[in-house]
Amino acid sequence: MKQFEKDELLRKLNEKQLQLASVMSQSDAHASKCIKLGLNFSETYPSDYQAYVKAREEYNVNEEEIARIEAIEVEPEERHEEVEKD
């Protein structure tokens, strides 16, 4: 794998992580409300809960993939040296 390929994969995964984190944080207000009122979040807001669970699962899988990609050693770049002309 070349450095630019690794960088692109990581960029895409990190961008996706931000989207997933946004989905998870959207349920925070409802979850906080349920905690304060002693309600069950998954029963009170089932669609929010399902979106949160799905996003969290994908987020965790992506974290493992990011770690795997970061551990990959990249191929050295080919160096093109200019030849001096006499």
Backbone as JSON Lines, residues from 0, in Angstrom:
{"i":0,"aa":"M","n":[0.86,-1.17,0.0],"ca":[0.0,0.0,0.0],"c":[0.9,1.23,0.0]}
{"i":1,"aa":"K","n":[0.53,2.18,-0.79],"ca":[1.28,3.43,-0.87],"c":[0.74,4.41,0.16]}
{"i":2,"aa":"Q","n":[1.55,5.39,0.52],"ca":[1.17,6.35,1.55],"c":[-0.12,7.08,1.2]}
{"i":3,"aa":"F","n":[-0.26,7.5,-0.05],"ca":[-1.48,8.24,-0.42],"c":[-2.71,7.36,-0.32]}
{"i":4,"aa":"E","n":[-2.58,6.06,-0.58],"ca":[-3.71,5.14,-0.44],"c":[-4.1,4.99,1.03]}
{"i":5,"aa":"K","n":[-3.1,4.84,1.87],"ca":[-3.33,4.73,3.31],"c":[-4.0,5.99,3.84]}
{"i":6,"aa":"D","n":[-3.47,7.14,3.43],"ca":[-4.03,8.42,3.88],"c":[-5.48,8.57,3.45]}
{"i":7,"aa":"E","n":[-5.8,8.15,2.23],"ca":[-7.17,8.28,1.72],"c":[-8.12,7.36,2.49]}
{"i":8,"aa":"L","n":[-7.7,6.13,2.75],"ca":[-8.54,5.2,3.53],"c":[-8.8,5.77,4.93]}
{"i":9,"aa":"L","n":[-7.76,6.26,5.56],"ca":[-7.92,6.83,6.9],"c":[-8.79,8.07,6.88]}
{"i":10,"aa":"R","n":[-8.65,8.9,5.87],"ca":[-9.47,10.11,5.76],"c":[-10.95,9.74,5.66]}
{"i":11,"aa":"K","n":[-11.26,8.76,4.8],"ca":[-12.65,8.34,4.62],"c":[-13.22,7.74,5.91]}
{"i":12,"aa":"L","n":[-12.43,6.9,6.57],"ca":[-12.91,6.29,7.81],"c":[-13.1,7.34,8.91]}
{"i":13,"aa":"N","n":[-12.18,8.27,9.02],"ca":[-12.32,9.31,10.04],"c":[-13.51,10.21,9.75]}
{"i":14,"aa":"E","n":[-13.77,10.48,8.48],"ca":[-14.95,11.26,8.11],"c":[-16.23,10.52,8.51]}
{"i":15,"aa":"K","n":[-16.24,9.22,8.26],"ca":[-17.39,8.4,8.63],"c":[-17.55,8.38,10.16]}
{"i":16,"aa":"Q","n":[-16.44,8.34,10.88],"ca":[-16.5,8.34,12.33],"c":[-17.17,9.61,12.86]}
{"i":17,"aa":"L","n":[-16.88,10.72,12.23],"ca":[-17.52,11.98,12.63],"c":[-19.02,11.93,12.41]}
{"i":18,"aa":"Q","n":[-19.43,11.34,11.29],"ca":[-20.87,11.21,11.0],"c":[-21.54,10.3,12.03]}
{"i":19,"aa":"L","n":[-20.89,9.19,12.34],"ca":[-21.45,8.26,13.32],"c":[-21.5,8.88,14.71]}
{"i":20,"aa":"A","n":[-20.48,9.62,15.07],"ca":[-20.47,10.3,16.38],"c":[-21.61,11.3,16.46]}
{"i":21,"aa":"S","n":[-21.91,11.95,15.34],"ca":[-23.02,12.89,15.31],"c":[-24.35,12.18,15.54]}
{"i":22,"aa":"V","n":[-24.53,11.03,14.92],"ca":[-25.75,10.24,15.12],"c":[-25.88,9.84,16.58]}
{"i":23,"aa":"M","n":[-24.77,9.39,17.16],"ca":[-24.81,8.96,18.56],"c":[-25.11,10.13,19.49]}
{"i":24,"aa":"S","n":[-24.54,11.3,19.2],"ca":[-24.76,12.44,20.09],"c":[-26.17,13.0,19.97]}
{"i":25,"aa":"Q","n":[-26.84,12.77,18.85],"ca":[-28.21,13.26,18.69],"c":[-29.17,12.62,19.69]}
{"i":26,"aa":"S","n":[-28.84,11.42,20.14],"ca":[-29.72,10.76,21.1],"c":[-29.41,11.15,22.54]}
{"i":27,"aa":"D","n":[-28.34,11.9,22.76],"ca":[-27.94,12.25,24.12],"c":[-29.02,13.01,24.89]}
{"i":28,"aa":"A","n":[-29.69,13.94,24.23],"ca":[-30.72,14.72,24.93],"c":[-31.85,13.82,25.42]}
{"i":29,"aa":"H","n":[-32.29,12.91,24.56],"ca":[-33.36,11.99,24.96],"c":[-32.88,11.03,26.05]}
{"i":30,"aa":"A","n":[-31.65,10.56,25.9],"ca":[-31.12,9.63,26.91],"c":[-31.01,10.33,28.26]}
{"i":31,"aa":"S","n":[-30.53,11.57,28.27],"ca":[-30.41,12.33,29.52],"c":[-31.78,12.54,30.16]}
{"i":32,"aa":"K","n":[-32.75,12.87,29.32],"ca":[-34.12,13.08,29.82],"c":[-34.64,11.8,30.47]}
{"i":33,"aa":"C","n":[-34.41,10.67,29.82],"ca":[-34.88,9.39,30.36],"c":[-34.21,9.07,31.68]}
{"i":34,"aa":"I","n":[-32.92,9.33,31.76],"ca":[-32.2,9.06,33.0],"c":[-32.77,9.91,34.14]}
{"i":35,"aa":"K","n":[-33.0,11.19,33.87],"ca":[-33.53,12.1,34.9],"c":[-34.92,11.68,35.36]}
{"i":36,"aa":"L","n":[-35.72,11.15,34.42],"ca":[-37.1,10.78,34.75],"c":[-37.24,9.31,35.15]}
{"i":37,"aa":"G","n":[-36.13,8.57,35.12],"ca":[-36.18,7.15,35.48],"c":[-36.85,6.29,34.43]}
{"i":38,"aa":"L","n":[-36.8,6.74,33.17],"ca":[-37.42,5.99,32.08],"c":[-36.39,5.13,31.36]}
{"i":39,"aa":"N","n":[-36.88,4.13,30.67],"ca":[-36.01,3.28,29.85],"c":[-35.87,3.92,28.48]}
{"i":40,"aa":"F","n":[-34.65,4.33,28.14],"ca":[-34.39,5.02,26.88],"c":[-34.81,4.19,25.66]}
{"i":41,"aa":"S","n":[-34.48,2.91,25.66],"ca":[-34.78,2.07,24.49],"c":[-36.29,1.87,24.3]}
{"i":42,"aa":"E","n":[-37.04,1.94,25.39],"ca":[-38.49,1.79,25.28],"c":[-39.18,3.12,24.97]}
{"i":43,"aa":"T","n":[-38.65,4.19,25.52],"ca":[-39.26,5.51,25.35],"c":[-38.99,6.09,23.97]}
{"i":44,"aa":"Y","n":[-37.77,5.9,23.48],"ca":[-37.38,6.41,22.16],"c":[-36.73,5.28,21.35]}
{"i":45,"aa":"P","n":[-37.54,4.31,20.92],"ca":[-36.97,3.13,20.25],"c":[-36.2,3.45,18.96]}
{"i":46,"aa":"S","n":[-36.67,4.4,18.16],"ca":[-35.96,4.7,16.91],"c":[-34.62,5.38,17.19]}
{"i":47,"aa":"D","n":[-34.59,6.28,18.18],"ca":[-33.32,6.9,18.57],"c":[-32.35,5.86,19.11]}
{"i":48,"aa":"Y","n":[-32.88,4.97,19.92],"ca":[-32.03,3.93,20.5],"c":[-31.45,3.03,19.41]}
{"i":49,"aa":"Q","n":[-32.28,2.61,18.47],"ca":[-31.79,1.75,17.39],"c":[-30.75,2.46,16.54]}
{"i":50,"aa":"A","n":[-30.97,3.73,16.24],"ca":[-29.99,4.5,15.47],"c":[-28.67,4.59,16.24]}
{"i":51,"aa":"Y","n":[-28.78,4.79,17.55],"ca":[-27.58,4.87,18.39],"c":[-26.82,3.55,18.38]}
{"i":52,"aa":"V","n":[-27.52,2.46,18.59],"ca":[-26.88,1.14,18.64],"c":[-26.2,0.82,17.31]}
{"i":53,"aa":"K","n":[-26.89,1.07,16.22],"ca":[-26.32,0.8,14.9],"c":[-25.07,1.64,14.66]}
{"i":54,"aa":"A","n":[-25.15,2.93,14.99],"ca":[-24.0,3.83,14.81],"c":[-22.84,3.41,15.69]}
{"i":55,"aa":"R","n":[-23.13,3.04,16.93],"ca":[-22.07,2.63,17.85],"c":[-21.36,1.37,17.37]}
{"i":56,"aa":"E","n":[-22.14,0.41,16.86],"ca":[-21.54,-0.83,16.36],"c":[-20.63,-0.55,15.17]}
{"i":57,"aa":"E","n":[-21.11,0.27,14.23],"ca":[-20.28,0.61,13.06],"c":[-19.06,1.41,13.49]}
{"i":58,"aa":"Y","n":[-19.23,2.3,14.44],"ca":[-18.12,3.1,14.95],"c":[-17.02,2.2,15.52]}
{"i":59,"aa":"N","n":[-17.42,1.22,16.31],"ca":[-16.45,0.3,16.91],"c":[-15.72,-0.53,15.86]}
{"i":60,"aa":"V","n":[-16.44,-0.99,14.85],"ca":[-15.81,-1.75,13.77],"c":[-14.8,-0.85,13.04]}
{"i":61,"aa":"N","n":[-15.2,0.38,12.78],"ca":[-14.31,1.31,12.09],"c":[-13.05,1.61,12.91]}
{"i":62,"aa":"E","n":[-13.19,1.69,14.23],"ca":[-12.03,1.93,15.09],"c":[-11.01,0.81,14.93]}
{"i":63,"aa":"E","n":[-11.49,-0.42,14.84],"ca":[-10.59,-1.56,14.63],"c":[-9.94,-1.48,13.25]}
{"i":64,"aa":"E","n":[-10.7,-1.09,12.25],"ca":[-10.17,-0.96,10.89],"c":[-9.12,0.16,10.83]}
{"i":65,"aa":"I","n":[-9.39,1.27,11.5],"ca":[-8.42,2.37,11.54],"c":[-7.12,1.9,12.17]}
{"i":66,"aa":"A","n":[-7.2,1.18,13.26],"ca":[-6.0,0.66,13.92],"c":[-5.24,-0.29,13.01]}
{"i":67,"aa":"R","n":[-5.98,-1.13,12.28],"ca":[-5.34,-2.08,11.36],"c":[-4.62,-1.33,10.25]}
{"i":68,"aa":"I","n":[-5.27,-0.32,9.68],"ca":[-4.66,0.44,8.58],"c":[-3.45,1.23,9.08]}
{"i":69,"aa":"E","n":[-3.57,1.82,10.25],"ca":[-2.45,2.59,10.79],"c":[-1.22,1.73,11.02]}
{"i":70,"aa":"A","n":[-1.42,0.43,11.27],"ca":[-0.31,-0.48,11.51],"c":[0.37,-0.96,10.22]}
{"i":71,"aa":"I","n":[-0.27,-0.71,9.08],"ca":[0.29,-1.15,7.8],"c":[1.5,-0.3,7.44]}
{"i":72,"aa":"E","n":[2.57,-0.98,7.08],"ca":[3.75,-0.26,6.6],"c":[3.53,0.06,5.13]}
{"i":73,"aa":"V","n":[3.83,1.28,4.78],"ca":[3.63,1.7,3.4],"c":[4.85,1.36,2.56]}
{"i":74,"aa":"E","n":[4.59,1.19,1.27],"ca":[5.68,0.95,0.33],"c":[6.49,2.22,0.21]}
{"i":75,"aa":"P","n":[7.8,2.07,0.12],"ca":[8.59,3.28,-0.08],"c":[8.26,3.91,-1.43]}
{"i":76,"aa":"E","n":[8.27,5.22,-1.45],"ca":[7.97,5.91,-2.7],"c":[9.17,5.8,-3.62]}
{"i":77,"aa":"E","n":[8.86,5.68,-4.9],"ca":[9.93,5.65,-5.88],"c":[10.51,7.04,-6.0]}
{"i":78,"aa":"R","n":[11.79,7.09,-6.01],"ca":[12.44,8.39,-6.12],"c":[12.93,8.57,-7.55]}
{"i":79,"aa":"H","n":[12.58,9.66,-8.11],"ca":[13.02,10.0,-9.47],"c":[14.04,11.11,-9.34]}
{"i":80,"aa":"E","n":[15.26,10.74,-9.52],"ca":[16.32,11.73,-9.43],"c":[16.55,12.33,-10.8]}
{"i":81,"aa":"E","n":[16.75,13.61,-10.78],"ca":[17.02,14.27,-12.05],"c":[18.47,14.02,-12.42]}
{"i":82,"aa":"V","n":[18.65,13.72,-13.68],"ca":[19.99,13.49,-14.19],"c":[20.5,14.79,-14.78]}
{"i":83,"aa":"E","n":[21.67,15.17,-14.34],"ca":[22.25,16.39,-14.87],"c":[22.74,16.16,-16.29]}
{"i":84,"aa":"K","n":[22.44,17.1,-17.16],"ca":[22.91,17.01,-18.53],"c":[24.12,17.91,-18.7]}
{"i":85,"aa":"D","n":[25.1,17.38,-19.35],"ca":[26.32,18.18,-19.6],"c":[26.2,18.97,-20.87]}
